[in-house]
Amino acid sequence: MLTAKHNLRGFSLIELLVGIMILAVLAGVGAPSFLTWLQNSQLSAAAESISSGLQLARAEAVRRNSNVRFQLTDNLNAGCALSLTGNNWVISMDDATGLCDNAPTADTAPVAPRIIQKHTGAEGTPNVTINSDASVVIFNGLGRASNAMTVQVTNPTGGDCRAAGGLMRCLNITVVTGGQTKMCNPALPGTNPQGC
């Protein structure tokens, strides 16, 4: 009878160690880039959230043919105080300051602030810092804004903005009195469509 010989061979210990060493070097080289990408992703998410909130407030004002407020706040608890540096925002029909947690009951008429939507900055963007020149903008039934507003979104944890020579892709969101919103990159020149 003939028996078939099977030549089974695995990895030697040396081959395994060389492979692990190559993976470690690649991970060490890629980790800083991955962390920068992660911090920039948080910036983009926060800026997109604020931009979407502003656009929703404007759309709701036109849809309801009524004034709708977009306001930045430090927290979404019962205080809901206005803030130029708040990472949270509230869209409401009334002033939500001091009344953020009030909700109408089924047997009473709606009470202020008649909140349309709230957003907390802690959702996926914990390292982002917001700076604004106005804490409130009110859109009327025609979609016009009561005042201009510029919101700067930065990430000091990740480093300086590209405009200051750093790695972070900081973004600005601007609202003009006509009601239009624009998200732009302050590191790019104003002649660039993505620049401020």
TORPA-4810 file (N, C-alpha, C, O; in nm, 3 decimals):
<nodes>
NODE_1_0.082_-0.118_0.000_0.000_0.000_0.000_0.086_0.123_0.000_0.189_0.131_0.066_M
NODE_2_0.040_0.218_-0.075_0.111_0.345_-0.081_0.046_0.442_0.017_-0.076_0.454_0.023_L
NODE_3_0.127_0.510_0.090_0.074_0.613_0.180_0.119_0.749_0.129_0.233_0.768_0.089_T
NODE_4_0.028_0.841_0.132_0.060_0.978_0.088_0.119_1.055_0.203_0.067_1.057_0.315_A
NODE_5_0.230_1.118_0.174_0.293_1.203_0.276_0.242_1.346_0.259_0.246_1.403_0.149_K
NODE_6_0.196_1.400_0.366_0.152_1.540_0.365_0.259_1.623_0.432_0.300_1.597_0.544_H
NODE_7_0.301_1.722_0.361_0.405_1.810_0.414_0.336_1.931_0.478_0.316_2.032_0.411_N
NODE_8_0.301_1.922_0.604_0.236_2.031_0.677_0.342_2.122_0.735_0.437_2.078_0.800_L
NODE_9_0.323_2.249_0.711_0.421_2.344_0.762_0.348_2.470_0.807_0.261_2.519_0.734_R
NODE_10_0.379_2.522_0.922_0.320_2.645_0.974_0.424_2.756_0.971_0.522_2.749_0.897_G
NODE_11_0.400_2.858_1.052_0.495_2.967_1.063_0.597_2.935_1.171_0.564_2.876_1.275_F
NODE_12_0.719_2.973_1.145_0.819_2.957_1.251_0.806_3.074_1.347_0.741_3.174_1.316_S
NODE_13_0.866_3.064_1.460_0.861_3.170_1.560_0.926_3.297_1.507_0.877_3.407_1.534_L
NODE_14_1.032_3.285_1.433_1.101_3.401_1.376_1.010_3.472_1.277_1.000_3.595_1.279_I
NODE_15_0.944_3.398_1.190_0.854_3.458_1.092_0.739_3.531_1.161_0.699_3.640_1.120_E
NODE_16_0.686_3.471_1.264_0.578_3.533_1.340_0.623_3.662_1.406_0.550_3.761_1.403_L
NODE_17_0.741_3.663_1.467_0.794_3.784_1.531_0.821_3.894_1.429_0.794_4.011_1.457_L
NODE_18_0.873_3.860_1.314_0.897_3.960_1.209_0.764_4.020_1.164_0.754_4.142_1.146_V
NODE_19_0.662_3.938_1.146_0.531_3.989_1.107_0.472_4.082_1.211_0.416_4.186_1.176_G
NODE_20_0.483_4.047_1.337_0.432_4.131_1.446_0.508_4.262_1.451_0.450_4.368_1.475_I
NODE_21_0.640_4.256_1.428_0.721_4.378_1.430_0.682_4.473_1.316_0.678_4.594_1.336_M
NODE_22_0.655_4.419_1.200_0.613_4.502_1.085_0.478_4.568_1.116_0.460_4.686_1.088_I
NODE_23_0.385_4.493_1.173_0.255_4.551_1.210_0.271_4.661_1.315_0.201_4.762_1.309_L
NODE_24_0.360_4.640_1.411_0.382_4.741_1.515_0.439_4.869_1.455_0.397_4.979_1.494_A
NODE_25_0.531_4.858_1.363_0.588_4.977_1.298_0.481_5.051_1.218_0.471_5.173_1.225_V
NODE_26_0.401_4.977_1.143_0.294_5.040_1.065_0.192_5.109_1.156_0.145_5.218_1.124_L
NODE_27_0.157_5.046_1.266_0.063_5.107_1.361_0.123_5.232_1.424_0.054_5.332_1.443_A
NODE_28_0.252_5.228_1.457_0.318_5.344_1.517_0.325_5.461_1.422_0.314_5.576_1.464_G
NODE_29_0.343_5.433_1.294_0.349_5.540_1.194_0.210_5.595_1.166_0.194_5.716_1.147_V
NODE_30_0.108_5.509_1.164_-0.027_5.552_1.129_-0.108_5.610_1.243_-0.205_5.681_1.218_G
NODE_31_-0.071_5.582_1.368_-0.151_5.627_1.482_-0.166_5.779_1.490_-0.278_5.826_1.511_A
NODE_32_-0.058_5.859_1.475_-0.077_6.004_1.482_-0.171_6.057_1.373_-0.254_6.144_1.400_P
NODE_33_-0.160_6.004_1.253_-0.250_6.047_1.146_-0.394_6.010_1.176_-0.486_6.087_1.148_S
NODE_34_-0.414_5.892_1.233_-0.549_5.848_1.269_-0.607_5.938_1.377_-0.725_5.973_1.371_F
NODE_35_-0.526_5.975_1.477_-0.576_6.062_1.584_-0.612_6.200_1.530_-0.713_6.258_1.571_L
NODE_36_-0.532_6.254_1.438_-0.563_6.383_1.377_-0.692_6.372_1.297_-0.777_6.462_1.303_T
NODE_37_-0.708_6.264_1.222_-0.830_6.243_1.145_-0.952_6.236_1.239_-1.057_6.293_1.209_W
NODE_38_-0.937_6.166_1.350_-1.046_6.153_1.447_-1.086_6.288_1.505_-1.205_6.319_1.516_L
NODE_39_-0.987_6.370_1.543_-1.017_6.504_1.598_-1.082_6.593_1.492_-1.173_6.669_1.523_Q
NODE_40_-1.035_6.585_1.366_-1.095_6.663_1.258_-1.238_6.616_1.230_-1.323_6.696_1.193_N
NODE_41_-1.264_6.487_1.246_-1.400_6.434_1.228_-1.494_6.492_1.332_-1.610_6.522_1.302_S
NODE_42_-1.446_6.508_1.455_-1.528_6.570_1.560_-1.560_6.715_1.524_-1.673_6.760_1.545_Q
NODE_43_-1.462_6.786_1.470_-1.486_6.925_1.427_-1.594_6.930_1.320_-1.687_7.010_1.328_L
NODE_44_-1.581_6.845_1.220_-1.678_6.843_1.111_-1.817_6.808_1.161_-1.915_6.870_1.120_S
NODE_45_-1.826_6.710_1.251_-1.957_6.669_1.303_-2.023_6.782_1.381_-2.143_6.806_1.365_A
NODE_46_-1.947_6.853_1.463_-2.003_6.964_1.541_-2.048_7.078_1.449_-2.156_7.134_1.468_A
NODE_47_-1.966_7.111_1.351_-2.001_7.220_1.258_-2.124_7.182_1.176_-2.212_7.266_1.154_A
NODE_48_-2.132_7.058_1.130_-2.248_7.014_1.052_-2.374_7.017_1.138_-2.482_7.050_1.089_E
NODE_49_-2.360_6.981_1.266_-2.475_6.983_1.356_-2.530_7.124_1.372_-2.651_7.146_1.363_S
NODE_50_-2.442_7.219_1.396_-2.485_7.358_1.413_-2.545_7.412_1.283_-2.649_7.479_1.285_I
NODE_51_-2.480_7.384_1.171_-2.531_7.428_1.042_-2.668_7.369_1.013_-2.757_7.439_0.966_S
NODE_52_-2.686_7.240_1.042_-2.816_7.175_1.022_-2.922_7.234_1.114_-3.037_7.252_1.073_S
NODE_53_-2.883_7.265_1.238_-2.976_7.327_1.332_-3.023_7.463_1.284_-3.141_7.495_1.293_G
NODE_54_-2.930_7.543_1.233_-2.966_7.674_1.180_-3.059_7.661_1.059_-3.156_7.736_1.047_L
NODE_55_-3.029_7.568_0.972_-3.114_7.547_0.854_-3.252_7.497_0.893_-3.352_7.536_0.833_Q
NODE_56_-3.258_7.409_0.995_-3.388_7.361_1.044_-3.468_7.475_1.104_-3.589_7.486_1.080_L
NODE_57_-3.403_7.561_1.182_-3.474_7.674_1.244_-3.533_7.765_1.135_-3.646_7.811_1.147_A
NODE_58_-3.456_7.790_1.032_-3.505_7.875_0.923_-3.622_7.808_0.850_-3.723_7.871_0.820_R
NODE_59_-3.607_7.679_0.821_-3.713_7.607_0.751_-3.842_7.602_0.834_-3.952_7.618_0.780_A
NODE_60_-3.828_7.582_0.965_-3.945_7.579_1.053_-4.012_7.717_1.059_-4.135_7.726_1.065_E
NODE_61_-3.932_7.823_1.058_-3.990_7.958_1.060_-4.073_7.982_0.935_-4.183_8.038_0.942_A
NODE_62_-4.020_7.940_0.821_-4.095_7.958_0.695_-4.218_7.868_0.694_-4.326_7.912_0.655_V
NODE_63_-4.203_7.743_0.737_-4.315_7.648_0.736_-4.428_7.694_0.828_-4.546_7.682_0.794_R
NODE_64_-4.391_7.746_0.944_-4.493_7.789_1.042_-4.536_7.934_1.022_-4.632_7.980_1.084_R
NODE_65_-4.464_8.007_0.936_-4.487_8.150_0.916_-4.487_8.223_1.049_-4.577_8.301_1.080_N
NODE_66_-4.382_8.194_1.128_-4.372_8.249_1.263_-4.223_8.262_1.299_-4.137_8.203_1.233_S
NODE_67_-4.196_8.337_1.402_-4.058_8.349_1.449_-4.012_8.219_1.515_-4.085_8.159_1.594_N
NODE_68_-3.891_8.176_1.482_-3.830_8.057_1.542_-3.688_8.095_1.583_-3.612_8.155_1.507_V
NODE_69_-3.655_8.058_1.708_-3.524_8.091_1.766_-3.427_7.975_1.754_-3.465_7.858_1.769_R
NODE_70_-3.302_8.008_1.727_-3.191_7.915_1.741_-3.102_7.977_1.847_-3.057_8.091_1.832_F
NODE_71_-3.075_7.903_1.954_-2.990_7.960_2.059_-2.886_7.860_2.106_-2.915_7.741_2.120_Q
NODE_72_-2.766_7.910_2.130_-2.658_7.831_2.188_-2.670_7.836_2.339_-2.706_7.939_2.396_L
NODE_73_-2.639_7.726_2.405_-2.648_7.720_2.549_-2.537_7.632_2.605_-2.488_7.542_2.537_T
NODE_74_-2.499_7.658_2.731_-2.395_7.578_2.796_-2.445_7.439_2.831_-2.371_7.341_2.821_D
NODE_75_-2.572_7.429_2.872_-2.627_7.299_2.909_-2.775_7.296_2.876_-2.836_7.399_2.849_N
NODE_76_-2.830_7.176_2.879_-2.972_7.160_2.845_-3.056_7.125_2.966_-3.162_7.064_2.953_L
NODE_77_-3.008_7.163_3.083_-3.088_7.138_3.204_-3.192_7.248_3.218_-3.215_7.324_3.124_N
NODE_78_-3.255_7.257_3.333_-3.362_7.354_3.353_-3.316_7.498_3.333_-3.398_7.585_3.301_A
NODE_79_-3.185_7.526_3.352_-3.136_7.662_3.335_-3.133_7.706_3.192_-3.185_7.812_3.159_G
NODE_80_-3.072_7.627_3.106_-3.066_7.653_2.962_-3.023_7.796_2.931_-3.081_7.862_2.844_C
NODE_81_-2.922_7.845_3.003_-2.877_7.984_2.989_-2.809_8.006_2.854_-2.742_7.917_2.802_A
NODE_82_-2.828_8.124_2.800_-2.764_8.160_2.674_-2.613_8.163_2.692_-2.563_8.193_2.800_L
NODE_83_-2.541_8.132_2.584_-2.396_8.129_2.593_-2.335_8.156_2.456_-2.386_8.111_2.353_S
NODE_84_-2.225_8.230_2.456_-2.150_8.252_2.332_-2.054_8.137_2.306_-1.995_8.129_2.197_L
NODE_85_-2.036_8.048_2.404_-1.941_7.938_2.390_-2.007_7.803_2.414_-1.936_7.704_2.436_T
NODE_86_-2.138_7.795_2.411_-2.207_7.670_2.440_-2.200_7.570_2.327_-2.215_7.607_2.210_G
NODE_87_-2.176_7.444_2.360_-2.172_7.338_2.259_-2.310_7.280_2.231_-2.325_7.198_2.140_N
NODE_88_-2.411_7.321_2.306_-2.547_7.271_2.289_-2.631_7.378_2.220_-2.600_7.497_2.228_N
NODE_89_-2.737_7.335_2.152_-2.827_7.432_2.092_-2.972_7.387_2.106_-3.002_7.269_2.120_W
NODE_90_-3.061_7.487_2.100_-3.205_7.466_2.114_-3.275_7.546_2.004_-3.242_7.661_1.978_V
NODE_91_-3.373_7.482_1.941_-3.461_7.552_1.846_-3.598_7.555_1.911_-3.653_7.452_1.948_I
NODE_92_-3.653_7.677_1.925_-3.782_7.689_1.992_-3.863_7.804_1.934_-3.811_7.888_1.860_S
NODE_93_-3.990_7.805_1.969_-4.079_7.913_1.927_-4.066_8.034_2.018_-4.103_8.145_1.980_M
NODE_94_-4.016_8.013_2.139_-4.006_8.118_2.239_-3.866_8.118_2.297_-3.783_8.035_2.262_D
NODE_95_-3.841_8.211_2.385_-3.715_8.216_2.459_-3.708_8.094_2.550_-3.792_8.079_2.639_D
NODE_96_-3.611_8.007_2.530_-3.599_7.886_2.610_-3.515_7.908_2.735_-3.500_7.816_2.816_A
NODE_97_-3.460_8.029_2.753_-3.377_8.056_2.869_-3.456_8.036_2.997_-3.562_8.096_3.017_T
NODE_98_-3.404_7.952_3.084_-3.468_7.925_3.212_-3.582_7.826_3.206_-3.633_7.785_3.310_G
NODE_99_-3.622_7.785_3.086_-3.738_7.697_3.073_-3.709_7.575_2.987_-3.802_7.511_2.937_L
NODE_100_-3.584_7.542_2.969_-3.548_7.438_2.873_-3.613_7.302_2.901_-3.643_7.229_2.806_C
NODE_101_-3.635_7.267_3.026_-3.692_7.137_3.057_-3.843_7.140_3.072_-3.905_7.035_3.089_D
NODE_102_-3.905_7.257_3.067_-4.050_7.262_3.082_-4.117_7.197_2.962_-4.082_7.224_2.847_N
NODE_103_-4.213_7.114_2.989_-4.289_7.050_2.883_-4.436_7.059_2.919_-4.473_7.041_3.035_A
NODE_104_-4.520_7.088_2.821_-4.663_7.096_2.852_-4.719_6.959_2.886_-4.676_6.858_2.832_P
NODE_105_-4.814_6.957_2.976_-4.883_6.833_3.007_-5.003_6.820_2.915_-5.040_6.915_2.847_T
NODE_106_-5.063_6.704_2.913_-5.173_6.678_2.821_-5.295_6.765_2.850_-5.371_6.797_2.758_A
NODE_107_-5.315_6.805_2.975_-5.435_6.880_3.010_-5.412_7.031_3.023_-5.500_7.103_3.069_D
NODE_108_-5.295_7.079_2.983_-5.270_7.224_2.989_-5.230_7.273_2.851_-5.186_7.197_2.765_T
NODE_109_-5.246_7.401_2.833_-5.204_7.462_2.707_-5.052_7.459_2.700_-4.985_7.458_2.803_A
NODE_110_-4.997_7.458_2.580_-4.851_7.461_2.568_-4.793_7.583_2.639_-4.846_7.693_2.629_P
NODE_111_-4.685_7.562_2.708_-4.616_7.671_2.776_-4.482_7.693_2.711_-4.428_7.606_2.642_V
NODE_112_-4.428_7.811_2.734_-4.296_7.840_2.679_-4.198_7.734_2.729_-4.213_7.688_2.842_A
NODE_113_-4.103_7.695_2.652_-4.057_7.756_2.530_-4.102_7.690_2.401_-4.052_7.727_2.295_P
NODE_114_-4.192_7.595_2.403_-4.237_7.526_2.282_-4.117_7.484_2.197_-4.098_7.532_2.086_R
NODE_115_-4.038_7.394_2.253_-3.913_7.351_2.190_-3.941_7.263_2.069_-4.023_7.170_2.075_I
NODE_116_-3.873_7.293_1.960_-3.884_7.214_1.837_-3.778_7.104_1.837_-3.808_6.988_1.807_I
NODE_117_-3.655_7.141_1.871_-3.547_7.042_1.876_-3.436_7.090_1.967_-3.410_7.210_1.977_Q
NODE_118_-3.369_6.994_2.035_-3.253_7.023_2.118_-3.139_6.932_2.073_-3.161_6.822_2.023_K
NODE_119_-3.018_6.980_2.092_-2.901_6.899_2.059_-2.793_6.922_2.164_-2.763_7.036_2.200_H
NODE_120_-2.734_6.814_2.213_-2.625_6.825_2.308_-2.492_6.806_2.236_-2.477_6.717_2.152_T
NODE_121_-2.396_6.889_2.270_-2.264_6.881_2.209_-2.185_6.760_2.254_-2.082_6.729_2.194_G
NODE_122_-2.231_6.691_2.357_-2.159_6.573_2.407_-2.177_6.452_2.315_-2.108_6.351_2.333_A
NODE_123_-2.267_6.460_2.219_-2.292_6.348_2.128_-2.184_6.341_2.021_-2.200_6.399_1.913_E
NODE_124_-2.077_6.271_2.049_-1.974_6.247_1.950_-1.873_6.359_1.930_-1.780_6.344_1.851_G
NODE_125_-1.890_6.472_1.998_-1.798_6.584_1.979_-1.754_6.642_2.113_-1.772_6.762_2.136_T
NODE_126_-1.696_6.561_2.202_-1.664_6.611_2.336_-1.547_6.709_2.340_-1.538_6.788_2.435_P
NODE_127_-1.458_6.708_2.243_-1.339_6.794_2.247_-1.356_6.926_2.173_-1.264_7.008_2.171_N
NODE_128_-1.470_6.948_2.114_-1.492_7.066_2.032_-1.526_7.187_2.119_-1.596_7.175_2.219_V
NODE_129_-1.474_7.303_2.079_-1.503_7.430_2.147_-1.575_7.522_2.049_-1.536_7.535_1.933_T
NODE_130_-1.681_7.584_2.098_-1.761_7.675_2.017_-1.739_7.818_2.067_-1.742_7.843_2.188_I
NODE_131_-1.718_7.910_1.975_-1.713_8.053_2.006_-1.802_8.124_1.906_-1.791_8.101_1.785_N
NODE_132_-1.890_8.210_1.955_-1.983_8.278_1.868_-1.990_8.426_1.904_-1.964_8.464_2.018_S
NODE_133_-2.023_8.508_1.806_-2.038_8.651_1.833_-2.182_8.685_1.875_-2.209_8.798_1.915_D
NODE_134_-2.273_8.587_1.867_-2.411_8.605_1.913_-2.461_8.470_1.963_-2.429_8.366_1.906_A
NODE_135_-2.539_8.472_2.069_-2.589_8.346_2.123_-2.726_8.309_2.068_-2.770_8.195_2.084_S
NODE_136_-2.794_8.403_2.005_-2.930_8.379_1.955_-2.944_8.440_1.816_-2.893_8.548_1.788_V
NODE_137_-3.014_8.369_1.731_-3.060_8.426_1.604_-3.206_8.383_1.588_-3.241_8.267_1.612_V
NODE_138_-3.290_8.478_1.548_-3.433_8.451_1.532_-3.466_8.465_1.384_-3.438_8.568_1.321_I
NODE_139_-3.528_8.360_1.329_-3.571_8.363_1.190_-3.719_8.396_1.185_-3.797_8.343_1.264_F
NODE_140_-3.759_8.487_1.093_-3.900_8.523_1.081_-3.968_8.434_0.977_-3.904_8.346_0.919_N
NODE_141_-4.095_8.457_0.952_-4.173_8.374_0.860_-4.124_8.377_0.717_-4.160_8.289_0.638_G
NODE_142_-4.043_8.477_0.682_-3.986_8.483_0.547_-3.847_8.419_0.540_-3.785_8.415_0.434_L
NODE_143_-3.800_8.370_0.655_-3.668_8.306_0.657_-3.554_8.402_0.681_-3.437_8.363_0.673_G
NODE_144_-3.585_8.527_0.709_-3.480_8.626_0.736_-3.435_8.616_0.881_-3.514_8.584_0.970_R
NODE_145_-3.307_8.644_0.903_-3.250_8.638_1.038_-3.257_8.774_1.104_-3.246_8.877_1.038_A
NODE_146_-3.276_8.774_1.235_-3.283_8.899_1.311_-3.147_8.967_1.320_-3.140_9.089_1.334_S
NODE_147_-3.041_8.891_1.311_-2.906_8.945_1.322_-2.810_8.849_1.253_-2.841_8.731_1.231_N
NODE_148_-2.694_8.900_1.220_-2.588_8.815_1.164_-2.524_8.737_1.278_-2.528_8.781_1.394_A
NODE_149_-2.466_8.623_1.246_-2.405_8.539_1.350_-2.288_8.464_1.286_-2.299_8.413_1.174_M
NODE_150_-2.177_8.457_1.359_-2.063_8.375_1.316_-2.027_8.283_1.431_-2.003_8.328_1.543_T
NODE_151_-2.023_8.153_1.402_-1.988_8.052_1.501_-1.855_7.990_1.458_-1.843_7.939_1.347_V
NODE_152_-1.757_7.994_1.547_-1.626_7.933_1.520_-1.619_7.800_1.592_-1.643_7.792_1.713_Q
NODE_153_-1.585_7.695_1.519_-1.574_7.560_1.575_-1.427_7.520_1.573_-1.367_7.508_1.467_V
NODE_154_-1.370_7.501_1.693_-1.228_7.464_1.705_-1.215_7.339_1.791_-1.312_7.294_1.853_T
NODE_155_-1.094_7.285_1.795_-1.066_7.166_1.875_-0.929_7.182_1.939_-0.830_7.131_1.886_N
NODE_156_-0.921_7.251_2.053_-0.792_7.273_2.118_-0.723_7.144_2.161_-0.600_7.139_2.170_P
NODE_157_-0.800_7.039_2.189_-0.740_6.911_2.228_-0.655_6.856_2.114_-0.549_6.797_2.139_T
NODE_158_-0.699_6.874_1.991_-0.626_6.823_1.875_-0.512_6.913_1.833_-0.423_6.868_1.761_G
NODE_159_-0.512_7.038_1.875_-0.405_7.130_1.839_-0.460_7.258_1.777_-0.579_7.285_1.781_G
NODE_160_-0.368_7.334_1.719_-0.404_7.461_1.656_-0.474_7.439_1.522_-0.464_7.334_1.460_D
NODE_161_-0.546_7.542_1.480_-0.612_7.540_1.350_-0.509_7.552_1.238_-0.399_7.602_1.260_C
NODE_162_-0.546_7.508_1.120_-0.455_7.517_1.004_-0.421_7.662_0.973_-0.310_7.691_0.927_R
NODE_163_-0.514_7.753_0.996_-0.487_7.895_0.970_-0.374_7.947_1.059_-0.306_8.043_1.023_A
NODE_164_-0.353_7.882_1.177_-0.246_7.921_1.269_-0.127_7.825_1.258_-0.039_7.827_1.344_A
NODE_165_-0.123_7.742_1.154_-0.010_7.651_1.133_-0.026_7.514_1.196_0.068_7.435_1.196_G
NODE_166_-0.144_7.483_1.250_-0.167_7.353_1.314_-0.226_7.251_1.219_-0.228_7.271_1.097_G
NODE_167_-0.273_7.142_1.276_-0.328_7.032_1.196_-0.481_7.027_1.193_-0.539_6.953_1.113_L
NODE_168_-0.547_7.105_1.279_-0.693_7.098_1.288_-0.759_7.180_1.177_-0.719_7.293_1.149_M
NODE_169_-0.861_7.121_1.116_-0.937_7.188_1.010_-1.057_7.257_1.074_-1.170_7.208_1.064_R
NODE_170_-1.031_7.370_1.139_-1.136_7.445_1.207_-1.235_7.500_1.104_-1.198_7.526_0.990_C
NODE_171_-1.359_7.518_1.147_-1.464_7.563_1.056_-1.542_7.678_1.118_-1.550_7.690_1.240_L
NODE_172_-1.598_7.762_1.034_-1.686_7.869_1.076_-1.823_7.848_1.011_-1.832_7.800_0.898_N
NODE_173_-1.928_7.883_1.084_-2.062_7.885_1.028_-2.111_8.028_1.038_-2.111_8.087_1.147_I
NODE_174_-2.152_8.085_0.927_-2.200_8.223_0.927_-2.347_8.226_0.886_-2.392_8.148_0.801_T
NODE_175_-2.419_8.318_0.949_-2.558_8.344_0.914_-2.565_8.493_0.880_-2.522_8.577_0.959_V
NODE_176_-2.618_8.523_0.763_-2.635_8.664_0.726_-2.780_8.702_0.751_-2.866_8.615_0.769_V
NODE_177_-2.808_8.833_0.752_-2.943_8.878_0.787_-3.047_8.833_0.685_-3.167_8.833_0.715_T
NODE_178_-3.005_8.796_0.566_-3.098_8.740_0.468_-3.144_8.601_0.508_-3.243_8.550_0.454_G
NODE_179_-3.073_8.537_0.603_-3.110_8.406_0.652_-3.024_8.292_0.601_-3.032_8.180_0.652_G
NODE_180_-2.941_8.318_0.501_-2.858_8.212_0.446_-2.747_8.173_0.544_-2.692_8.258_0.615_Q
NODE_181_-2.717_8.044_0.548_-2.607_7.994_0.631_-2.499_7.938_0.540_-2.527_7.886_0.433_T
NODE_182_-2.375_7.950_0.587_-2.262_7.899_0.509_-2.159_7.843_0.607_-2.125_7.907_0.706_K
NODE_183_-2.111_7.724_0.577_-2.000_7.666_0.653_-1.876_7.687_0.569_-1.873_7.655_0.451_M
NODE_184_-1.770_7.742_0.633_-1.649_7.773_0.557_-1.524_7.743_0.639_-1.529_7.728_0.761_C
NODE_185_-1.412_7.735_0.569_-1.283_7.704_0.628_-1.200_7.833_0.636_-1.164_7.888_0.531_N
NODE_186_-1.170_7.884_0.755_-1.096_8.010_0.766_-0.951_8.001_0.717_-0.886_8.104_0.699_P
NODE_187_-0.899_7.880_0.697_-0.762_7.866_0.648_-0.753_7.891_0.498_-0.643_7.910_0.445_A
NODE_188_-0.866_7.891_0.429_-0.867_7.911_0.284_-0.899_8.058_0.255_-0.968_8.124_0.333_L
NODE_189_-0.848_8.109_0.142_-0.878_8.250_0.107_-1.025_8.269_0.073_-1.094_8.174_0.035_P
NODE_190_-1.072_8.391_0.086_-1.211_8.423_0.059_-1.251_8.401_-0.086_-1.370_8.387_-0.116_G
NODE_191_-1.155_8.397_-0.177_-1.186_8.373_-0.318_-1.218_8.226_-0.345_-1.278_8.193_-0.448_T
NODE_192_-1.180_8.137_-0.252_-1.210_7.996_-0.263_-1.355_7.974_-0.220_-1.396_8.030_-0.119_N
NODE_193_-1.436_7.894_-0.293_-1.575_7.872_-0.252_-1.589_7.813_-0.112_-1.692_7.833_-0.047_P
NODE_194_-1.489_7.740_-0.064_-1.495_7.683_0.072_-1.431_7.776_0.175_-1.435_7.745_0.295_Q
NODE_195_-1.372_7.887_0.133_-1.307_7.979_0.224_-1.404_8.078_0.286_-1.518_8.093_0.240_G
NODE_196_-1.359_8.144_0.391_-1.443_8.243_0.460_-1.419_8.383_0.405_-1.481_8.479_0.450_C
</nodes>
